[in-house]
Amino acid sequence: MVDIEGRRALIALAAGGTGGHMFPAESLAEEMKRRGWRVLLFTDERGMRFGESFPADEIVTLQAANPNVPGAIAKASAALAMTGGMITALQAYRKHKPSIAVGFGGYPSAPAMVGARIMKVPYGVHEQNAVIGRVNRLVAPQASFVAHAFPMLERLPIGMKGEVIETGNPVRDAIRAVASSPYPDATGRLNLLVFGGSQGASLFSRIVPDALAALPEELRQRLSVTQQVRDEEKEQVAATYQGAGIEADLAPFFKDIPDRLTAAHLVIARSGASSVTELATVGRPSILVPLGIAMDDHQTGNASVLVGAGGADMIPEGKFKAETLSTRLAELLTDPGRLAQMAAAASTIAPEQAVSRLADIVTRLAR
């Protein structure tokens, strides 16, 4: 596709700097590049951690902040940041002239999508969660389309201007490459993958090592743990695992998550939309712990989709204790048949052609 000046058409994508927002945006960017488009990414400083792998022709960093913070000074600071972000976004729209913009949520999406409306650039939003996020809820009424990941989308504003379409949650090429990988034999070595996302690692660092240390010695000796931990917590977590005789690979961030997910026999994770979608895409059993402070409790809604299919167990954050987790782990890790059944069940809700459907909508509605 070419624009009115004969150049390859340009899509502007906006996403907050967490994997939950960035990974679906990355997936759409990969698909649009395959279709011959150029890609402009709006994100924040945190999103730049993904810049190395994100297939953008140009990345624009926007100021953004949570407008719901308490206190007059904090609110004024947030408003100032959002205003600065919008000015930067408007400058980028004038310079690059995108044919369409798509927001994936997170605070940088707000100035980017409002900027698109001001510049009369058609825009859409993609909601990864079962409950529409506050930024997407803010900009959705005037959007050309709202695409959503799960069959239900709660708290959608009344009086939508554009189409509301279930597309599924796009997954990165790296995850698609290992989709429906055969479930590994669970009668010998057991690979446990633990990741908490930007707001979950500390809870897992406190609970998971003690839960695993309480398992019978015979089971502990079979474990190989990959766990996301903060730098300041790594020493204590490592000491617990070493004392329990458990092999563990600990790091704040793993770049090879697709490979580790493929090798996993069981996953302990938060239930962000991307995590749930990737677990379904690869087909791996999990214990999900929804983030208690998540806005509108959307992570419980996400987890319920996988639990309902039989692919996951869910433990509410308030009940996520070492003793509870240890009991659940002992039941699952000693039952290879059940783990394999959960893996197969998880695969039944894997989104098919989600990114193609989203890209088709974008292409149809672009100016």
FENQUI-V699413 format. One record per residue. N is the residue number from 0. RES is the residue in one small letter. SS is DSSP state (a for helix, b for strand, c for the rest). PSI is psi in whole degrees, -180 to 180 (none if undefined). OMEGA is omega in radians with two decimals (NA if undefined). Layout:
BEGIN
n->N res->RES ss->SS psi->PSI omega->OMEGA
n->N res->RES ss->SS psi->PSI omega->OMEGA
END
This chain:
BEGIN
n->0 res->m ss->c psi->139 omega->3.10
n->1 res->v ss->b psi->156 omega->3.12
n->2 res->d ss->c psi->-174 omega->-3.03
n->3 res->i ss->c psi->-15 omega->3.12
n->4 res->e ss->c psi->11 omega->3.05
n->5 res->g ss->c psi->9 omega->3.10
n->6 res->r ss->c psi->163 omega->3.00
n->7 res->r ss->b psi->135 omega->-3.10
n->8 res->a ss->c psi->151 omega->-3.09
n->9 res->l ss->b psi->132 omega->3.01
n->10 res->i ss->b psi->136 omega->3.05
n->11 res->a ss->b psi->128 omega->3.11
n->12 res->l ss->b psi->141 omega->3.13
n->13 res->a ss->b psi->132 omega->-3.11
n->14 res->a ss->c psi->140 omega->3.02
n->15 res->g ss->c psi->161 omega->-2.94
n->16 res->g ss->c psi->42 omega->2.99
n->17 res->t ss->c psi->159 omega->-3.13
n->18 res->g ss->a psi->-34 omega->-3.13
n->19 res->g ss->a psi->-34 omega->3.08
n->20 res->h ss->a psi->-40 omega->-3.01
n->21 res->m ss->a psi->-38 omega->-3.05
n->22 res->f ss->a psi->-46 omega->3.07
n->23 res->p ss->a psi->-36 omega->3.09
n->24 res->a ss->a psi->-40 omega->3.10
n->25 res->e ss->a psi->-40 omega->3.13
n->26 res->s ss->a psi->-46 omega->3.12
n->27 res->l ss->a psi->-39 omega->3.10
n->28 res->a ss->a psi->-44 omega->3.12
n->29 res->e ss->a psi->-43 omega->-3.12
n->30 res->e ss->a psi->-42 omega->-3.14
n->31 res->m ss->a psi->-35 omega->3.06
n->32 res->k ss->a psi->-40 omega->3.09
n->33 res->r ss->a psi->-30 omega->-3.13
n->34 res->r ss->c psi->6 omega->3.05
n->35 res->g ss->c psi->10 omega->3.13
n->36 res->w ss->c psi->159 omega->2.91
n->37 res->r ss->b psi->158 omega->-3.04
n->38 res->v ss->b psi->129 omega->3.01
n->39 res->l ss->b psi->129 omega->-3.13
n->40 res->l ss->b psi->128 omega->2.94
n->41 res->f ss->b psi->127 omega->3.07
n->42 res->t ss->b psi->-174 omega->3.11
n->43 res->d ss->c psi->-174 omega->-3.10
n->44 res->e ss->c psi->-37 omega->3.12
n->45 res->r ss->a psi->-35 omega->-3.13
n->46 res->g ss->a psi->-20 omega->3.14
n->47 res->m ss->a psi->-16 omega->3.04
n->48 res->r ss->a psi->-26 omega->-3.12
n->49 res->f ss->a psi->0 omega->-3.03
n->50 res->g ss->c psi->-32 omega->-3.10
n->51 res->e ss->c psi->-37 omega->-3.10
n->52 res->s ss->c psi->-15 omega->-3.07
n->53 res->f ss->c psi->126 omega->-3.04
n->54 res->p ss->c psi->59 omega->3.14
n->55 res->a ss->c psi->144 omega->3.03
n->56 res->d ss->c psi->-28 omega->3.07
n->57 res->e ss->b psi->144 omega->3.11
n->58 res->i ss->b psi->130 omega->3.10
n->59 res->v ss->b psi->123 omega->3.13
n->60 res->t ss->b psi->125 omega->-3.13
n->61 res->l ss->c psi->143 omega->2.93
n->62 res->q ss->c psi->138 omega->3.12
n->63 res->a ss->c psi->157 omega->-3.13
n->64 res->a ss->c psi->164 omega->3.12
n->65 res->n ss->c psi->114 omega->-3.12
n->66 res->p ss->c psi->-7 omega->-3.08
n->67 res->n ss->c psi->13 omega->-3.14
n->68 res->v ss->c psi->147 omega->3.13
n->69 res->p ss->c psi->152 omega->3.06
n->70 res->g ss->c psi->138 omega->-3.08
n->71 res->a ss->a psi->-42 omega->-3.11
n->72 res->i ss->a psi->-43 omega->3.14
n->73 res->a ss->a psi->-40 omega->3.12
n->74 res->k ss->a psi->-41 omega->3.13
n->75 res->a ss->a psi->-40 omega->3.12
n->76 res->s ss->a psi->-41 omega->3.12
n->77 res->a ss->a psi->-42 omega->3.13
n->78 res->a ss->a psi->-39 omega->3.12
n->79 res->l ss->a psi->-42 omega->3.12
n->80 res->a ss->a psi->-44 omega->3.13
n->81 res->m ss->a psi->-39 omega->3.11
n->82 res->t ss->a psi->-43 omega->3.09
n->83 res->g ss->a psi->-40 omega->3.11
n->84 res->g ss->a psi->-39 omega->-3.13
n->85 res->m ss->a psi->-39 omega->3.11
n->86 res->i ss->a psi->-44 omega->3.11
n->87 res->t ss->a psi->-42 omega->3.14
n->88 res->a ss->a psi->-44 omega->3.13
n->89 res->l ss->a psi->-41 omega->3.10
n->90 res->q ss->a psi->-41 omega->3.14
n->91 res->a ss->a psi->-40 omega->3.10
n->92 res->y ss->a psi->-42 omega->3.13
n->93 res->r ss->a psi->-39 omega->-3.09
n->94 res->k ss->a psi->-45 omega->-2.95
n->95 res->h ss->a psi->-22 omega->3.09
n->96 res->k ss->c psi->62 omega->3.12
n->97 res->p ss->c psi->154 omega->3.12
n->98 res->s ss->c psi->-23 omega->-3.13
n->99 res->i ss->b psi->157 omega->3.10
n->100 res->a ss->b psi->147 omega->3.10
n->101 res->v ss->b psi->127 omega->3.11
n->102 res->g ss->b psi->138 omega->-3.12
n->103 res->f ss->c psi->14 omega->3.11
n->104 res->g ss->c psi->175 omega->-3.00
n->105 res->g ss->c psi->155 omega->-3.00
n->106 res->y ss->a psi->-36 omega->3.11
n->107 res->p ss->a psi->-20 omega->3.12
n->108 res->s ss->a psi->-29 omega->-3.09
n->109 res->a ss->a psi->-58 omega->3.12
n->110 res->p ss->a psi->-32 omega->-3.13
n->111 res->a ss->a psi->-43 omega->-3.12
n->112 res->m ss->a psi->-37 omega->3.05
n->113 res->v ss->a psi->-39 omega->3.08
n->114 res->g ss->a psi->-40 omega->3.10
n->115 res->a ss->a psi->-42 omega->3.13
n->116 res->r ss->a psi->-44 omega->3.13
n->117 res->i ss->a psi->-39 omega->-3.10
n->118 res->m ss->c psi->6 omega->3.12
n->119 res->k ss->c psi->35 omega->3.00
n->120 res->v ss->c psi->124 omega->3.11
n->121 res->p ss->c psi->140 omega->-3.13
n->122 res->y ss->b psi->155 omega->3.05
n->123 res->g ss->b psi->170 omega->3.07
n->124 res->v ss->b psi->149 omega->3.02
n->125 res->h ss->b psi->125 omega->3.12
n->126 res->e ss->b psi->120 omega->-3.08
n->127 res->q ss->c psi->-23 omega->-2.99
n->128 res->n ss->c psi->169 omega->3.12
n->129 res->a ss->c psi->-17 omega->3.06
n->130 res->v ss->b psi->127 omega->-3.07
n->131 res->i ss->c psi->134 omega->-3.11
n->132 res->g ss->c psi->164 omega->-3.00
n->133 res->r ss->a psi->-38 omega->3.11
n->134 res->v ss->a psi->-47 omega->3.10
n->135 res->n ss->a psi->-36 omega->3.11
n->136 res->r ss->a psi->-35 omega->-3.13
n->137 res->l ss->a psi->-42 omega->-3.02
n->138 res->v ss->a psi->-8 omega->-3.06
n->139 res->a ss->a psi->-39 omega->-3.02
n->140 res->p ss->c psi->-34 omega->-3.11
n->141 res->q ss->c psi->7 omega->-3.11
n->142 res->a ss->c psi->152 omega->3.08
n->143 res->s ss->c psi->-27 omega->3.08
n->144 res->f ss->b psi->154 omega->2.95
n->145 res->v ss->b psi->114 omega->3.08
n->146 res->a ss->b psi->142 omega->-3.13
n->147 res->h ss->b psi->157 omega->-2.95
n->148 res->a ss->c psi->-41 omega->-3.01
n->149 res->f ss->c psi->161 omega->-3.11
n->150 res->p ss->c psi->-35 omega->3.11
n->151 res->m ss->c psi->146 omega->3.04
n->152 res->l ss->c psi->104 omega->-3.07
n->153 res->e ss->b psi->153 omega->3.07
n->154 res->r ss->c psi->27 omega->3.03
n->155 res->l ss->c psi->133 omega->-3.13
n->156 res->p ss->c psi->152 omega->3.07
n->157 res->i ss->c psi->148 omega->3.06
n->158 res->g ss->c psi->44 omega->3.14
n->159 res->m ss->c psi->138 omega->3.09
n->160 res->k ss->c psi->-41 omega->-2.98
n->161 res->g ss->c psi->-171 omega->-3.13
n->162 res->e ss->b psi->148 omega->3.02
n->163 res->v ss->b psi->115 omega->-2.94
n->164 res->i ss->b psi->132 omega->3.01
n->165 res->e ss->b psi->118 omega->3.12
n->166 res->t ss->c psi->-20 omega->-2.90
n->167 res->g ss->c psi->175 omega->-3.10
n->168 res->n ss->c psi->114 omega->-3.14
n->169 res->p ss->c psi->142 omega->3.08
n->170 res->v ss->c psi->151 omega->-3.12
n->171 res->r ss->c psi->156 omega->3.10
n->172 res->d ss->a psi->-37 omega->-3.11
n->173 res->a ss->a psi->-33 omega->3.08
n->174 res->i ss->a psi->-41 omega->3.12
n->175 res->r ss->a psi->-31 omega->-3.12
n->176 res->a ss->c psi->-23 omega->-3.13
n->177 res->v ss->c psi->19 omega->-3.13
n->178 res->a ss->c psi->137 omega->3.10
n->179 res->s ss->c psi->36 omega->3.06
n->180 res->s ss->c psi->143 omega->3.13
n->181 res->p ss->c psi->138 omega->-3.14
n->182 res->y ss->c psi->130 omega->-3.08
n->183 res->p ss->c psi->152 omega->3.12
n->184 res->d ss->c psi->128 omega->-3.06
n->185 res->a ss->c psi->24 omega->3.13
n->186 res->t ss->c psi->-8 omega->3.13
n->187 res->g ss->c psi->-117 omega->3.12
n->188 res->r ss->c psi->140 omega->-3.12
n->189 res->l ss->b psi->119 omega->3.13
n->190 res->n ss->b psi->121 omega->3.14
n->191 res->l ss->b psi->124 omega->3.14
n->192 res->l ss->b psi->127 omega->-3.09
n->193 res->v ss->b psi->117 omega->3.06
n->194 res->f ss->b psi->140 omega->-2.99
n->195 res->g ss->c psi->-3 omega->-3.09
n->196 res->g ss->c psi->-175 omega->-3.03
n->197 res->s ss->c psi->-23 omega->-3.08
n->198 res->q ss->c psi->15 omega->-3.04
n->199 res->g ss->c psi->-11 omega->-3.00
n->200 res->a ss->a psi->-38 omega->-3.07
n->201 res->s ss->a psi->-43 omega->3.11
n->202 res->l ss->a psi->-45 omega->-3.13
n->203 res->f ss->a psi->-33 omega->3.10
n->204 res->s ss->a psi->-32 omega->-3.14
n->205 res->r ss->a psi->-36 omega->-2.95
n->206 res->i ss->a psi->-48 omega->-2.97
n->207 res->v ss->a psi->-47 omega->-3.13
n->208 res->p ss->a psi->-43 omega->3.13
n->209 res->d ss->a psi->-36 omega->3.12
n->210 res->a ss->a psi->-41 omega->3.13
n->211 res->l ss->a psi->-36 omega->3.13
n->212 res->a ss->a psi->-24 omega->-3.12
n->213 res->a ss->c psi->-5 omega->3.13
n->214 res->l ss->c psi->157 omega->3.08
n->215 res->p ss->c psi->147 omega->-3.07
n->216 res->e ss->a psi->-40 omega->-3.12
n->217 res->e ss->a psi->-37 omega->3.13
n->218 res->l ss->a psi->-39 omega->3.12
n->219 res->r ss->a psi->-38 omega->-3.09
n->220 res->q ss->c psi->-17 omega->3.12
n->221 res->r ss->c psi->-8 omega->-3.00
n->222 res->l ss->b psi->142 omega->2.93
n->223 res->s ss->b psi->115 omega->-2.99
n->224 res->v ss->b psi->131 omega->2.93
n->225 res->t ss->b psi->120 omega->-3.06
n->226 res->q ss->b psi->135 omega->3.04
n->227 res->q ss->b psi->123 omega->3.12
n->228 res->v ss->c psi->152 omega->3.05
n->229 res->r ss->c psi->152 omega->-3.11
n->230 res->d ss->a psi->-42 omega->-3.06
n->231 res->e ss->a psi->-13 omega->-3.13
n->232 res->e ss->a psi->-7 omega->-3.00
n->233 res->k ss->a psi->-43 omega->-3.08
n->234 res->e ss->a psi->-45 omega->-3.12
n->235 res->q ss->a psi->-42 omega->3.13
n->236 res->v ss->a psi->-44 omega->3.14
n->237 res->a ss->a psi->-40 omega->-3.13
n->238 res->a ss->a psi->-39 omega->3.13
n->239 res->t ss->a psi->-45 omega->3.14
n->240 res->y ss->a psi->-41 omega->3.14
n->241 res->q ss->a psi->-42 omega->3.13
n->242 res->g ss->a psi->-27 omega->-3.14
n->243 res->a ss->c psi->0 omega->-3.14
n->244 res->g ss->c psi->32 omega->-3.11
n->245 res->i ss->c psi->128 omega->3.08
n->246 res->e ss->b psi->130 omega->-3.07
n->247 res->a ss->b psi->139 omega->3.03
n->248 res->d ss->b psi->115 omega->-3.01
n->249 res->l ss->b psi->137 omega->3.12
n->250 res->a ss->b psi->155 omega->3.10
n->251 res->p ss->c psi->-27 omega->-3.07
n->252 res->f ss->c psi->137 omega->3.10
n->253 res->f ss->c psi->123 omega->3.14
n->254 res->k ss->c psi->-19 omega->-3.07
n->255 res->d ss->c psi->37 omega->-3.13
n->256 res->i ss->a psi->-40 omega->3.12
n->257 res->p ss->a psi->-42 omega->3.13
n->258 res->d ss->a psi->-42 omega->-3.13
n->259 res->r ss->a psi->-35 omega->3.09
n->260 res->l ss->a psi->-40 omega->3.12
n->261 res->t ss->a psi->-38 omega->-3.10
n->262 res->a ss->a psi->-13 omega->-3.02
n->263 res->a ss->c psi->140 omega->2.98
n->264 res->h ss->c psi->-27 omega->3.13
n->265 res->l ss->b psi->144 omega->-3.12
n->266 res->v ss->b psi->137 omega->2.96
n->267 res->i ss->b psi->124 omega->-3.02
n->268 res->a ss->b psi->164 omega->2.88
n->269 res->r ss->c psi->171 omega->-3.10
n->270 res->s ss->c psi->46 omega->2.94
n->271 res->g ss->c psi->157 omega->-3.03
n->272 res->a ss->a psi->-43 omega->-3.12
n->273 res->s ss->a psi->-39 omega->3.12
n->274 res->s ss->a psi->-47 omega->-3.14
n->275 res->v ss->a psi->-44 omega->-3.12
n->276 res->t ss->a psi->-41 omega->-3.13
n->277 res->e ss->a psi->-36 omega->3.06
n->278 res->l ss->a psi->-40 omega->3.11
n->279 res->a ss->a psi->-40 omega->-3.09
n->280 res->t ss->a psi->-45 omega->3.14
n->281 res->v ss->a psi->-32 omega->-3.13
n->282 res->g ss->c psi->69 omega->-3.14
n->283 res->r ss->c psi->138 omega->3.12
n->284 res->p ss->c psi->153 omega->-3.06
n->285 res->s ss->b psi->159 omega->2.90
n->286 res->i ss->b psi->118 omega->-3.05
n->287 res->l ss->b psi->138 omega->-3.13
n->288 res->v ss->c psi->94 omega->-3.11
n->289 res->p ss->c psi->140 omega->3.13
n->290 res->l ss->c psi->120 omega->-3.04
n->291 res->g ss->c psi->-31 omega->-3.09
n->292 res->i ss->c psi->8 omega->3.14
n->293 res->a ss->c psi->136 omega->-3.13
n->294 res->m ss->a psi->131 omega->3.09
n->295 res->d ss->a psi->18 omega->3.11
n->296 res->d ss->a psi->38 omega->-3.06
n->297 res->h ss->a psi->-25 omega->-3.11
n->298 res->q ss->a psi->-29 omega->3.05
n->299 res->t ss->a psi->-41 omega->3.07
n->300 res->g ss->a psi->-42 omega->3.11
n->301 res->n ss->a psi->-48 omega->-3.10
n->302 res->a ss->a psi->-37 omega->-3.09
n->303 res->s ss->a psi->-31 omega->3.13
n->304 res->v ss->a psi->-45 omega->-3.12
n->305 res->l ss->a psi->-38 omega->3.10
n->306 res->v ss->a psi->-43 omega->-3.14
n->307 res->g ss->a psi->-31 omega->3.11
n->308 res->a ss->a psi->-13 omega->-3.11
n->309 res->g ss->c psi->12 omega->-3.08
n->310 res->g ss->c psi->-2 omega->-3.08
n->311 res->a ss->b psi->156 omega->2.89
n->312 res->d ss->b psi->150 omega->3.12
n->313 res->m ss->b psi->135 omega->3.04
n->314 res->i ss->c psi->115 omega->3.09
n->315 res->p ss->c psi->148 omega->-3.07
n->316 res->e ss->a psi->-37 omega->-3.13
n->317 res->g ss->a psi->-21 omega->3.14
n->318 res->k ss->a psi->7 omega->-3.09
n->319 res->f ss->c psi->87 omega->-3.14
n->320 res->k ss->c psi->159 omega->-3.09
n->321 res->a ss->a psi->-42 omega->-3.11
n->322 res->e ss->a psi->-44 omega->3.13
n->323 res->t ss->a psi->-47 omega->-3.12
n->324 res->l ss->a psi->-41 omega->-3.12
n->325 res->s ss->a psi->-42 omega->3.12
n->326 res->t ss->a psi->-44 omega->-3.13
n->327 res->r ss->a psi->-41 omega->-3.14
n->328 res->l ss->a psi->-41 omega->3.13
n->329 res->a ss->a psi->-37 omega->3.12
n->330 res->e ss->a psi->-45 omega->-3.05
n->331 res->l ss->a psi->-45 omega->-3.03
n->332 res->l ss->a psi->-17 omega->3.09
n->333 res->t ss->c psi->12 omega->-3.13
n->334 res->d ss->c psi->77 omega->-3.11
n->335 res->p ss->a psi->-35 omega->-3.14
n->336 res->g ss->a psi->-43 omega->3.13
n->337 res->r ss->a psi->-41 omega->3.10
n->338 res->l ss->a psi->-44 omega->3.14
n->339 res->a ss->a psi->-38 omega->3.11
n->340 res->q ss->a psi->-41 omega->3.11
n->341 res->m ss->a psi->-39 omega->3.11
n->342 res->a ss->a psi->-45 omega->3.14
n->343 res->a ss->a psi->-39 omega->3.14
n->344 res->a ss->a psi->-39 omega->3.12
n->345 res->a ss->a psi->-39 omega->-3.10
n->346 res->s ss->a psi->-22 omega->-3.07
n->347 res->t ss->c psi->-18 omega->3.13
n->348 res->i ss->c psi->14 omega->3.11
n->349 res->a ss->c psi->132 omega->-3.14
n->350 res->p ss->c psi->131 omega->3.12
n->351 res->e ss->c psi->128 omega->3.07
n->352 res->q ss->c psi->29 omega->-3.12
n->353 res->a ss->a psi->-46 omega->-3.08
n->354 res->v ss->a psi->-35 omega->3.10
n->355 res->s ss->a psi->-42 omega->3.11
n->356 res->r ss->a psi->-43 omega->3.14
n->357 res->l ss->a psi->-42 omega->3.13
n->358 res->a ss->a psi->-36 omega->3.10
n->359 res->d ss->a psi->-42 omega->3.11
n->360 res->i ss->a psi->-46 omega->-3.13
n->361 res->v ss->a psi->-47 omega->-3.11
n->362 res->t ss->a psi->-40 omega->-3.11
n->363 res->r ss->a psi->-35 omega->-3.03
n->364 res->l ss->a psi->-6 omega->-3.14
n->365 res->a ss->c psi->147 omega->3.14
n->366 res->r ss->c psi->none omega->NA
END
